[in-house]
Amino acid sequence: MNHSASRSLYDRALSVLPGGVNSSVRAAPQPYPLFVERGEAGHVVDADGNRYVDWVQGLGPLLLGHDTPEPVQAAVQSRAAEGPMYGMPTEIEVEHAEFVCRHVPSVEMVRFVNSGTEATVSAVRLARGVTGRDKVVVMQGGYHGAQETTLVEGDADHPSPSSAGVPQSFAEHTLPVPFNDEAAAREVFEEHGDDVAAVLVEPVQANMGIVTPENGYHETLRELTEDHGSLLIFDEVITGFRVGGLQCAQGKYGIDPDLTTFGKIIGGGYPVGAVGGKTEYLEQFSPVGDVFQAGTFSGHPVTMAAGLETLKFCAENDVHDHVNELGRQLREGLTDIVADHAPEYTVVGTDSLFKVIFTRADDGPQDDCCANGCRQDPSCSRYESCPKRGTDVKRAETERYARLFRPQMLEEGVLLSQNQFESNFVSYGHTESDVEETLEAYKEAL
Ligand SMILES: *Cc1c(COP(=O)(O)O)cnc(C)c1O
């Protein structure tokens, strides 16, 4: 496969963009990233004209794939034709918010912002403002965007910045605990309960492998936050309108968070984020309340049109059935292939998320119980070696994935997540033949 156009674009990019990219993970592919020319349904075509089955799907936002359906196209074009934006309210923001409030069980009001990062920044500020407390409990290996409160590693006794530029004095307000560890959650509340503004958690850890919650884990977080007057914030930037369909992961798992952050899918492929939640909290945002929040581009009409029409299209068509069914076929197919070719690896995922983690398991092949969405079932034969938290994925064969496996999949015409930690995403543009082609490629490459 010829990649010379991508190579020379990367050469130019390295002179004017740090690392040649505008977001770190895009530089992960070895030896250099492919530059994309265009998308077509479940495929992308690169700068050299090579065509791939694309499981990156914009890193999550493209639930409908690259060819947006006619009503979405039409709404975007007619909004854009009316002038890009105004700095004044528009009807489409109200309609989008009404849709989200109607479908997501815990959400009564929404504040739109421009990225998932901005959503988690605003949600954390709101939780601190509402409670008058500073500390935020996060999960080790969780991801909430590029922001000061969550770029923190270590544990609750020794938090430290995970990025240069974050002061240690900021990191001290963050308490990282292991995901899926109820005892650790109880302990951090025993010690710091009265100072905890919020627990910020992804319902499914989907940025460091795909790690599903053990039964009862989110229930424990809900109970602890309620008992201590802290807020429970679900970061549904990835899971929102993907896991659990239109009711999101909170509906699927039956949890009632105080605040929810959204991003990715709700912008229909355009920059977006949102904080949703109970009126009593959301009305603490300015201009009603004292927690300042603002944004020139927030509720951007073109984004709102793309997002709302995408969600309406999902409500009126079999989008979630389609993507979840292909997700199931992929997980089942991969479970068989892994059993034959790499029994130490683990297939993970749920709904339209899937991934093979290059674990080093030594307890026999995986049951097919995981193929339909692992719930970390203790009766599963692979329970012990299945990743329980994002940080477990770090111990996997990440170099083999990056240097050998992913490049070979590329040669086979299949584009997978840019490193071992990101999820793969099924879209409405994918077909059963994309699934078959992908499974054949895994057979070759594993
Ligand atoms: C992608 C993501 C974010 C950050 O969103 P951006 O739009 O990239 O700023 C936050 N939280 C989760 C769970 C995400 O997956």
Residues whose N, C-alpha, C, O or C-beta is under 5 A from the ligand:
A	BS01	LIG	S115 G116 T117 E118 Y143 H144 G145 E202 D235 V237 I238 G263 V272
